[in-house]
Amino acid sequence: MPKTSTEKARETVKKEVRSVPIEKIIDEVIDKQLKVNPGIVEKDKYFEIPDKIVMFYKYSYGSQSRFFKTLKEDAKLSGTKCSKCNFVYFPPRANCSECYSDVEWIDISNEAVVLSSTTVWYSNSEFFDRVPFAMAYIKPVNADTAILQRIELNDKEYAEPNSKVMARFRKERRGAISDFWYELL
């Protein structure tokens, strides 16, 4: 008999409760900031206690579902192309933003170019251990729009505009935007 979502959530909680390293890292960062600037926490004004909130939820990707499903199941990028003006969107759109016409799904090339890039110094828990890392606006060769995505610099300090990149995919994907990244060629 398949497990219910509640049973799956309980299993995840048990794993989460045992995984303390990220909390320890966060506590160390907070302690370091407090030593540098003790006034950052207004202890006289507010009474604070440490707490951890674990939330489980499901959400729909809606009209973007096909993009994430294809990413997860086939390790392929997909976008949409306007049936009237032929404008190609990546990430995909539900309708054309140029002429408001319907769009059709197309495959998007893994080859792309960097439009601009930056270094990220703070992140959520998924990338916390990779800080600092690079992000870039990347335009696939067969798209008219760009996506902001993580980029591996391969021992370079930064990605210059017009640098060629290639999409790479996690071996085990879960249907999330972090299932792929770009790598400098």
C-alpha positions as CSV (number, residue, x, y, z in Angstrom):
1,M,0.0,0.0,0.0
2,P,1.5,3.4,-1.0
3,K,2.3,5.8,1.8
4,T,0.1,8.8,2.5
5,S,1.4,12.3,2.2
6,T,1.2,12.6,6.0
7,E,3.4,9.5,6.4
8,K,5.9,10.9,3.9
9,A,5.9,14.2,5.7
10,R,6.6,12.5,9.0
11,E,9.5,10.7,7.5
12,T,10.9,13.9,6.1
13,V,10.5,15.6,9.5
14,K,12.5,12.8,11.1
15,K,15.3,13.3,8.6
16,E,15.1,17.1,9.0
17,V,15.3,16.9,12.8
18,R,18.4,14.8,12.5
19,S,20.1,17.1,10.0
20,V,21.4,19.9,12.1
21,P,24.5,21.1,10.2
22,I,22.7,23.9,8.2
23,E,21.3,25.2,11.5
24,K,24.8,25.2,13.0
25,I,26.2,27.1,10.0
26,I,23.4,29.6,10.2
27,D,24.0,30.1,14.0
28,E,27.7,30.6,13.3
29,V,26.9,33.3,10.7
30,I,24.5,35.0,13.0
31,D,27.0,34.9,15.9
32,K,29.7,36.3,13.7
33,Q,27.4,39.2,12.6
34,L,26.4,39.8,16.3
35,K,30.1,40.2,17.2
36,V,30.7,42.6,14.4
37,N,27.5,44.6,15.1
38,P,25.8,43.8,18.4
39,G,23.1,46.4,17.8
40,I,21.7,44.4,15.0
41,V,19.4,42.6,17.4
42,E,17.3,45.0,19.5
43,K,17.3,42.9,22.7
44,D,15.9,45.7,24.8
45,K,12.9,46.2,22.4
46,Y,12.0,42.7,21.5
47,F,12.0,39.4,23.4
48,E,13.2,36.7,21.0
49,I,13.4,32.9,21.3
50,P,15.0,30.6,18.7
51,D,12.6,28.4,16.9
52,K,12.5,26.1,13.8
53,I,9.5,25.9,11.5
54,V,9.2,22.9,9.2
55,M,6.5,23.2,6.6
56,F,5.4,20.8,4.0
57,Y,3.2,21.8,1.1
58,K,2.4,20.9,-2.5
59,Y,2.1,23.6,-5.2
60,S,1.3,23.5,-8.8
61,Y,3.5,24.8,-11.6
62,G,0.3,25.6,-13.5
63,S,0.9,26.5,-17.1
64,Q,4.7,25.9,-16.5
65,S,4.1,22.3,-15.6
66,R,5.3,20.9,-18.9
67,F,8.6,22.7,-18.6
68,F,9.3,21.2,-15.2
69,K,8.0,17.7,-16.1
70,T,10.3,17.6,-19.2
71,L,13.2,18.9,-17.2
72,K,12.7,16.1,-14.6
73,E,11.9,13.2,-16.9
74,D,14.0,13.9,-20.0
75,A,16.7,16.3,-18.8
76,K,15.7,18.7,-21.6
77,L,14.9,22.4,-21.7
78,S,11.6,23.5,-23.2
79,G,10.1,26.9,-24.1
80,T,7.2,28.3,-26.0
81,K,7.0,29.9,-29.4
82,C,4.3,32.4,-30.4
83,S,2.1,30.9,-33.2
84,K,1.6,34.4,-34.7
85,C,4.8,36.4,-34.3
86,N,7.3,33.5,-33.7
87,F,8.8,35.1,-30.6
88,V,10.5,32.3,-28.5
89,Y,10.2,32.4,-24.7
90,F,12.6,30.7,-22.3
91,P,11.5,30.3,-19.6
92,P,8.2,29.5,-21.3
93,R,5.1,31.7,-21.1
94,A,1.4,30.8,-21.2
95,N,0.7,33.4,-23.9
96,C,2.8,35.7,-26.1
97,S,3.7,38.8,-24.2
98,E,4.3,40.7,-27.5
99,C,1.0,40.0,-29.4
100,Y,-1.0,38.1,-26.8
101,S,-1.5,35.1,-29.1
102,D,-1.4,31.4,-28.2
103,V,2.0,29.7,-27.9
104,E,3.3,26.2,-28.7
105,W,5.9,24.2,-26.9
106,I,9.3,23.7,-28.4
107,D,12.7,22.3,-27.4
108,I,15.2,24.8,-26.3
109,S,18.9,24.4,-27.1
110,N,21.4,23.6,-24.4
111,E,23.8,26.0,-26.1
112,A,23.5,29.6,-24.9
113,V,25.3,32.9,-24.3
114,V,25.8,35.0,-21.2
115,L,24.2,38.4,-21.3
116,S,25.4,39.5,-17.9
117,S,26.5,37.9,-14.6
118,T,27.1,38.5,-11.0
119,T,28.4,36.9,-7.8
120,V,25.9,35.8,-5.2
121,W,27.0,36.1,-1.6
122,Y,23.9,34.9,0.2
123,S,21.5,32.2,-0.6
124,N,18.7,29.9,0.6
125,S,19.5,26.5,2.2
126,E,19.8,24.7,-1.2
127,F,22.9,26.6,-2.2
128,F,24.1,27.8,1.2
129,D,27.2,25.6,1.0
130,R,28.2,27.0,-2.5
131,V,28.3,30.7,-1.5
132,P,29.7,32.6,-3.2
133,F,28.5,31.4,-6.6
134,A,27.8,33.0,-10.0
135,M,24.4,33.7,-11.5
136,A,23.9,35.0,-15.0
137,Y,21.2,36.0,-17.5
138,I,21.6,33.4,-20.1
139,K,20.0,33.4,-23.6
140,P,19.7,30.1,-25.4
141,V,20.7,30.3,-29.1
142,N,17.2,29.5,-30.2
143,A,15.3,31.8,-27.8
144,D,14.5,35.5,-27.8
145,T,14.5,35.8,-24.0
146,A,16.9,35.0,-21.2
147,I,16.8,33.2,-17.9
148,L,18.5,34.0,-14.7
149,Q,20.4,30.8,-13.8
150,R,23.4,29.5,-11.8
151,I,26.6,29.2,-13.8
152,E,29.7,27.2,-13.2
153,L,32.8,29.3,-14.0
154,N,35.3,26.4,-14.3
155,D,38.2,28.2,-12.5
156,K,37.4,31.6,-14.1
157,E,36.7,34.6,-11.9
158,Y,33.6,35.8,-13.9
159,A,31.6,35.2,-17.0
160,E,32.0,37.9,-19.6
161,P,29.1,38.9,-21.8
162,N,28.7,36.8,-24.9
163,S,30.6,33.9,-23.3
164,K,29.4,30.6,-24.6
165,V,27.8,28.2,-22.1
166,M,26.1,24.8,-22.1
167,A,23.2,23.6,-20.0
168,R,24.1,20.7,-17.6
169,F,21.6,18.6,-15.7
170,R,21.6,16.8,-12.3
171,K,21.6,13.0,-12.6
172,E,18.7,12.8,-10.2
173,R,16.2,15.5,-11.0
174,R,13.1,16.4,-9.0
175,G,11.4,18.9,-11.3
176,A,12.9,22.1,-9.9
177,I,14.6,25.0,-11.5
178,S,17.8,24.0,-9.7
179,D,17.9,20.7,-11.7
180,F,20.0,22.4,-14.3
181,W,22.7,25.1,-14.5
182,Y,25.0,26.4,-17.2
183,E,28.7,25.8,-17.6
184,L,31.3,28.0,-19.4
185,L,32.7,26.4,-22.4
